């Protein structure tokens, strides 16, 4: 059995494991004899390979396997004896034995889970957004949908914001060309802000076929360092000019959005329900964010570094996968595990707090609650029942739904503990739309 456990940090522990060399060798010999019964080698019948040859073939691997098994067994027995809750994986290091020592000594270093004492939420103030979806919100949504279905037609006039244009441009810095400073047949929506304001503004008022030169000063914080703070001379030629054509919000528009009889009243009612559903979700999300932060604020403890490091690596790999999925080479953007330190620590601490809350207040979600979460998510899709089946067909997706249901239970419980202040906001304010 391991020796006494040392506290070498807030959560870090260490103890020595001593294994008898005699016992270790006996276990190695026994395993090699068992292996010899099934070893096959050309020139020998199965099970008749001499033991010394089996030792030559497998001795080193068997020695390592037996040693690992013995160390892990002693480690497991010791942590059970001292009732230690090990976080992550231990680190084993062989110690130099004294001359003539008949034991193999290994030092085991590891972290334990912290004791979590849930803080008092009674003085925490949570702001609850109150939203009334109105006709103006429905009008604005219809306008946005209309803009998504915009078409363009060529016109003979001067360019203005909102027009779709085709241009050639050529830029010089101190009389010299620079990377990315020349292109032909570039299409853009004038005034949408994808280019610098100093670049777009002079184009307004130009006619098709016209050429124009002007200065553009790049901002000091421009991502291209060779251009940051510099003034460039651009020459622009306007090749094409098209004005936007928005569809009329009429019966045909309603039909295109899924109302078979073209009833605009029904269309507006459907949009209102969608906006109300979305506002309810956002309100719950904002309440949940505040509750989770409040739980961390009132429950102070150190999280195991090993768990934080694992989470940092997971977050970094997830970020890289996300970049790759969007066609961005992750090696072009410097990503280090340390850049995720704050987020990783937050997630680990929150996970430990939620686990403690669930046990203490019996907040584990029921199958009915999990089903309710899945059905709510499914309402956003055309075939809700298929989406529900899709969730239940995967253990990973089901686990995500369980986690959401658990957070919902925690939020509901916490709301009964905290102070809440209602704040009336518009739909746009709630959704962060400026």
N, C-alpha and C positions, 0 to 999 in steps of 0.2 A: 504494500500500500504506500501511496505517496507520503512524503513528509509534511510537516505543518505548512499551511498556506500562508504566504507573505502578501501583505498589502503593499504594492510598490507604486500605487497611484490611486486616484479617486475610485476608478473602476478596474484598474489593472491588478492582476493577481499572478502569483508564481509559486510553484512547488516542484520538488525534485521527485523523479520516479526512479526507483532502484530495482533492477531486474537481475536475478541470480544468473550468472553465466552458465552454471551447471544446468539449471532448469532450461535456459535458452537453448543450450546445445542438445539437451535431451529432446526438446520439441522439434529442433531442426532434423535430428536423426530420425525421429518418428515420421516426420512428414516426407523425408527422402525415401524411407522404406515404403511408405504408401504409394509414392510416386513411381517407384521402381516396378510396382505390380502392373502398371498400365503403360510404362514407357515402351515405345517401339523404336527399334534401331536396326538398320540393314545388317544382316548377318546373325541376328539373335531372334529367338522366338519371343513373341509378346510376353512381357513379365519376367524374362530371363536375362535382361541386361544387367551386368554386374553393378553392384552398388557403387564402387569407386568411379565407374564411368558415369553413372547417374549424378554423382556428386560433382564431377567435372562439368557436366552439361547444365545442371540446375542449382548447384550448391549456392552460388552467390545470390541468385534470385530468391531461393527458399530462405536463406539467412535473412535477407531484407524483409521478406513477407512475414516471417515469424516474429522478427523484432518489432515491426510496425504493429502487428496484431497485439503483441504483449504490451507495448507502450500505450496503445489506445485503450486496451482493457483496463490497465492500471489507472489511466487518466479518468475514464468513465467511472470506475469504482470510487476514486477519490472525490470527484465532484459530487457524487451521490452521497458519500459519507459526510461531506461538509455542506450539503444542500446548496450547491452553487448553481446559479442560472447562467450558463456560459453564453456569451454573445459572439456570434461569428465562429471563427476557427482558431484553435490554439496554435502557438508557434513552439516547436520542439527543437531543442539544441542539445547535442551530446556534450557531456562535461568530461574533462580529463580526469581519469580515475587515478587514485594513488597506486604506487607500485605494489603489486601483490593483491590488489582489491579483487574480490571475486564477484563483483557486481558491475552491471552496465548501468550508468547513471545518465538520465536525461532530464533537462530542465524544461518544464512546461510553463509558458507565459501566455496569458489570455485576459480577456475582459469579461466582466459580468454585467448583467442587466442592472440598471439602477433601481433603487426603491423609489417608486413614484407616489408622491402624496398629492392628490388632486387639490388644487387651490380653490379659494372661495370666489365664486362668480357673482355674488350678490351685489358687489359694487361696480361691476362692469356694465357700461352703457352701450347698448346696441341700437343703431339707427335703422328703423324699418321704413323703406320707401313705400309711399302710397301713390298709386297711379290710376288715373281714370282715362281709358282710351276713348278719344272723341272723334267726331266727324273729320276734323282737320288732320288727325293722324291717318285716317283711312284715305283721305284725299292725297296726302303726301306719299303714301305707299303706292297708290294707283299711278301717281306721277313718276315714281321711281321705276315701276314696272314698265310704264310707257317708254321711259328713256332707255331701258334695256332692249326694247324692240325698235329702236330708232333705225331709220334708213336714210340714205343720203342721195342728193341729186346735184348735178353740176349746175352752177349759176355763173352769170357774167356780172360781177360787181366786185367791190373791194372786200378783202378778208376781214372777218371779225371773230371774236371769241365764240367758240362752239362749232365753228366750221371745221370740216376735215380737209386738210391740205396735203399736197405733195410738193416737197422742196428738194433742191440741191443746196448743199452748203459747203463752204471752204473757209477754214480759219487759219490765220497765221499769228504766231507769237514772235514779236520782234523781227518780222519779215520772214520767219521760217515756219514750215509746216510742222505739225506735231501729231502724235498718235491719237487717232479718233477724231481728228479735226476736219475730216473731209468725207462726204458721203453724197450719193445721188439717189433720188427716188425715195426719200424718207417721208413716211406718212405719219401725221400726228393730228390730234384734235387741238386746235389752237385755244390756249388758255386753260388746259387741264393740268398744267403744272408739272408735266413730266420733264420738261426742259427748264433751264433757268429763266426767271422772269425777264431779265435783260435780253435774253435771246428771243423770247416769244413776242414781247410787246412791240418791237419795231416791225414785225410782220403784219400786224393789224393795219389795214388801210392799203396794203399792196394789191395789185391786180395780177391776173394770170399773165405770165411772160415777163413780168417786171423783175429787175435785178436791183439789189440794194446792199450797201455796205454799212456797217455800224460797229461800235465798240461794245464788247461784253466783258465786264469785270467779274472774275470768279471770286466767290467768298473765301475768306481766310481759312475756313474749316472744310474746304472742298476735298473730297476723298482722293482726287488725283493731285498729289503733292506738287508735281511739276507745273500745275496750273493754279494752285491755291494762291489767292490774292493778286493774280496777274490779270492784265488787260489784253484781250485778244481781239483782233479785227476779223469779223465774219462777213463774208459775201454770200447773200442768199438769192436764189432764184425761185420764184413761185411757179410751179409747173401746172398744178390742178387746184381747183377750189370747188368744194361741195358743201351745201348747207344741209343741216339736219331736218328730217321729216318725221315728226312724232305721230304715232297712230292716234286716231280719235278714240276717246273713251266712250264707246257705244256698244250696241248689241254684238257686233262682230268681234269687238275687243273682248267682251265677256265670254263669247263662245271659245275664243282662242285660249282663254284662261280656264276652260273646263266647265263653263255653265252652258249646257246643251241648248237651252231655250233663249240664251242671250239676255237673261234677266239681270240688269245692273244692280237691282236692290239685293238680290241673292248674292251677287258677287261681293258687294260691299259688306253684307252680313258675314260672309265667309272670311273676308279679310279682317274684319273686326274680331272674330273669334280667334283667328291666328295671332293677331297682335296681343290680345288678352292672354292667350296661352303663353306667348313668348315673354310678356311682361311678368307673368307669374313665375316662370322659370328664372328670369333674371333676378327677381326679388328674392327667391329662395337661394339663388347663388350668392347674392350679396350678403344675405343673412348668414349663410354658411361660412363665407370667408371671414366675416367678423367674429363669429363664434369660434372658429378654429384658431384665429389669432388670439382671442381672449383666453382660450384654454392654455395656449403656450405662455401667454403673459403672466398668468397667475400660478402656473405650475413650473417651478424652477428646479432643474436637475441637469446633470451632465449626461450627454448621450454617448454611448460607446463609439470610440473613434473608428473601430473596425466596421461598424454598420454604416457610419457616415462615409467612409472611404468606398465601401461597396456601392452605396447609393450614388456617390459622385461618378464612379465609373459607369454605372447604369445610365445616368442622365447624359453623360458625355456620348456614350454609344448611341443613345436614342436621338440626340441632336445630330450626330453624324448621319444616321440613317435617314432622318428627316431631310437633311440637306441633299443627300444623294437622291432621294425620291423626287426632289424638286429640280434635279438636274444640275446641282451645284457640287463640284468636287470638294469634299470636306478637307482635303489637304491644302486647299487654297485659303481656307479660313482657319486661323490658329485656335484650336480648341484644346484646352487642358482641363484635367479633372478638377484642379483647384478653382477654376472659374465657376464651378457649380457648388462650392463650399456652403454658401448661405442657404441655397435652395435644398441641398442634401440634408443639412442639419435640421432645417425646418420640417422636412418630410419625415425624417427618422423620429424626431421628437413627437411630432403629431401622431405618427403611427403607434408609438409606445403609450401615449396618453389615451388614444382611442381604445387600445386594447385593454387598458386599465379601467376605463369608463364602462366598457361593454361588460367586463366581469363584475365590477362593483354594483352596477345598476341594472344588470340583466337587459342590455340593449341589443342583444343579438337579433338580427332581422328574421322574421318568420317567412316561410315560403310564400305566403299571401302578399307580404310587403314587397318581396323581391319581384313577384309577378306584377305588382302594381307599378313598380319602377320601370320594368321592361315595357309594359303596355303604354306608359306615358311617353317613353322614347319613341315607341312605334307609331304614335299618333302623327308624327311629323312626316311619315312616309305614305305613299299611295296604297300599299298593301300591308296594313298594320299586322295582320295575322301571320303573314310570311316573315315579317321582321321578328315577331315574338318567337316563332319556331326557330329562326336563325340564331337567336340568343341561346335558346335551350339546347341547340345542337353542338355548342362548343363550351367546354368547361372554363376556358379562359374568359369568354364573353359573359358567362354566368357569374364568374367571380367578380368581374367588373360591376355587374348589376348588384351583387351582394354588397360590394364596397359602397356603392351609392346609397343602397337602402340603409346600411349601417350609419353612414354619415347623416342621413335623413333622421334616423332615430336619435343620434347624438344632438343634432340641431334642435329637434323638438324638445328634448330633455333640457338642454342648456337654455332655451328660450324661457323655460319655466323658472330658471334660476336668476337670470340677468334682469337689468332694468332696460326697458325698450322705449325709444322715443320715435314717434311717427313723424315722417317728413314727406310732405306732398311734393312730388316732382312730376315733370312732364314725361311722356313716353320717350322723347329724344334724350332727355337728361338721364333717364334710367339706362338707356342703351348706349350712352356715351357718344351720341351723334351731335356734332357741333352745327 
